[in-house]
Amino acid sequence: MANIQPLGQRVLLKRVETETVSAGGIVLVDSAQEKPQEALVVTLGTGGRNEDGSAFEFAVSVNDKVLISKYGGTEVKSEGDDYLIMNEADILGIIG
């Protein structure tokens, strides 16, 4: 588990690994694979206040599987694992 606490309305995500074998049975090397667009919510940020002064509520929860853009967010490493920090507003949707 990462020891990173995002601030504000940001979330810490871990990309869901993609298949390393194509549908036709060809093994794909890392450079041929696209960045996955699915991620798992690891940690929520500290929150904050909306413009009207009310507390900000996250629409996602820890362990939600979400859809993200391929190149959004900031990549970080912690304890040998790769993570992604992005604003909650940049998450495209929750995968149910």
Contacts in CASP RR format, 6 or more apart in sequence:
PFRMAT RR
TARGET T0000
AUTHOR 0000-0000-0000
METHOD contacts of the structure
MODEL  1
MANIQPLGQRVLLKRVETETVSAGGIVLVDSAQEKPQEALVVTLGTGGRN
EDGSAFEFAVSVNDKVLISKYGGTEVKSEGDDYLIMNEADILGIIG
1 42 0 8 1.000
2 12 0 8 1.000
2 14 0 8 1.000
2 42 0 8 1.000
2 43 0 8 1.000
2 78 0 8 1.000
2 79 0 8 1.000
2 81 0 8 1.000
2 83 0 8 1.000
3 78 0 8 1.000
3 79 0 8 1.000
4 12 0 8 1.000
4 43 0 8 1.000
4 76 0 8 1.000
4 78 0 8 1.000
4 83 0 8 1.000
4 85 0 8 1.000
5 43 0 8 1.000
5 45 0 8 1.000
5 46 0 8 1.000
6 12 0 8 1.000
6 43 0 8 1.000
6 44 0 8 1.000
6 45 0 8 1.000
6 46 0 8 1.000
6 85 0 8 1.000
7 45 0 8 1.000
7 46 0 8 1.000
8 45 0 8 1.000
8 46 0 8 1.000
8 47 0 8 1.000
8 48 0 8 1.000
8 56 0 8 1.000
9 45 0 8 1.000
9 47 0 8 1.000
9 48 0 8 1.000
9 56 0 8 1.000
9 58 0 8 1.000
9 87 0 8 1.000
9 88 0 8 1.000
9 89 0 8 1.000
10 45 0 8 1.000
10 85 0 8 1.000
10 86 0 8 1.000
10 87 0 8 1.000
10 88 0 8 1.000
11 41 0 8 1.000
11 42 0 8 1.000
11 43 0 8 1.000
11 44 0 8 1.000
11 45 0 8 1.000
11 58 0 8 1.000
11 60 0 8 1.000
11 85 0 8 1.000
11 86 0 8 1.000
11 87 0 8 1.000
11 88 0 8 1.000
11 91 0 8 1.000
12 41 0 8 1.000
12 42 0 8 1.000
12 43 0 8 1.000
12 44 0 8 1.000
12 45 0 8 1.000
12 83 0 8 1.000
12 84 0 8 1.000
12 85 0 8 1.000
13 39 0 8 1.000
13 40 0 8 1.000
13 41 0 8 1.000
13 42 0 8 1.000
13 66 0 8 1.000
13 68 0 8 1.000
13 83 0 8 1.000
13 84 0 8 1.000
13 85 0 8 1.000
13 86 0 8 1.000
14 39 0 8 1.000
14 40 0 8 1.000
14 42 0 8 1.000
14 81 0 8 1.000
14 82 0 8 1.000
14 83 0 8 1.000
14 84 0 8 1.000
15 35 0 8 1.000
15 36 0 8 1.000
15 38 0 8 1.000
15 39 0 8 1.000
15 82 0 8 1.000
15 84 0 8 1.000
16 36 0 8 1.000
16 38 0 8 1.000
16 39 0 8 1.000
16 40 0 8 1.000
16 65 0 8 1.000
17 36 0 8 1.000
18 33 0 8 1.000
18 34 0 8 1.000
18 36 0 8 1.000
19 28 0 8 1.000
20 27 0 8 1.000
20 28 0 8 1.000
20 33 0 8 1.000
21 27 0 8 1.000
21 28 0 8 1.000
22 28 0 8 1.000
34 70 0 8 1.000
35 70 0 8 1.000
35 71 0 8 1.000
37 67 0 8 1.000
37 68 0 8 1.000
37 69 0 8 1.000
37 70 0 8 1.000
38 65 0 8 1.000
38 66 0 8 1.000
38 67 0 8 1.000
38 68 0 8 1.000
38 95 0 8 1.000
39 65 0 8 1.000
39 66 0 8 1.000
39 68 0 8 1.000
39 84 0 8 1.000
40 63 0 8 1.000
40 64 0 8 1.000
40 65 0 8 1.000
40 66 0 8 1.000
41 60 0 8 1.000
41 61 0 8 1.000
41 62 0 8 1.000
41 63 0 8 1.000
41 64 0 8 1.000
41 65 0 8 1.000
41 66 0 8 1.000
42 62 0 8 1.000
42 83 0 8 1.000
43 62 0 8 1.000
44 58 0 8 1.000
44 60 0 8 1.000
44 61 0 8 1.000
44 62 0 8 1.000
45 58 0 8 1.000
47 55 0 8 1.000
47 56 0 8 1.000
47 58 0 8 1.000
48 55 0 8 1.000
48 56 0 8 1.000
49 55 0 8 1.000
49 56 0 8 1.000
50 56 0 8 1.000
58 88 0 8 1.000
59 88 0 8 1.000
59 94 0 8 1.000
60 66 0 8 1.000
60 88 0 8 1.000
60 91 0 8 1.000
60 94 0 8 1.000
64 94 0 8 1.000
64 95 0 8 1.000
65 94 0 8 1.000
65 95 0 8 1.000
65 96 0 8 1.000
66 91 0 8 1.000
66 92 0 8 1.000
66 93 0 8 1.000
66 94 0 8 1.000
66 95 0 8 1.000
67 91 0 8 1.000
67 92 0 8 1.000
67 93 0 8 1.000
67 94 0 8 1.000
67 95 0 8 1.000
68 84 0 8 1.000
68 86 0 8 1.000
68 90 0 8 1.000
68 91 0 8 1.000
68 92 0 8 1.000
69 90 0 8 1.000
69 92 0 8 1.000
72 84 0 8 1.000
72 86 0 8 1.000
72 90 0 8 1.000
73 84 0 8 1.000
73 85 0 8 1.000
73 86 0 8 1.000
73 87 0 8 1.000
73 90 0 8 1.000
74 84 0 8 1.000
74 85 0 8 1.000
74 86 0 8 1.000
75 82 0 8 1.000
75 83 0 8 1.000
75 84 0 8 1.000
76 82 0 8 1.000
76 83 0 8 1.000
76 84 0 8 1.000
76 85 0 8 1.000
77 83 0 8 1.000
END
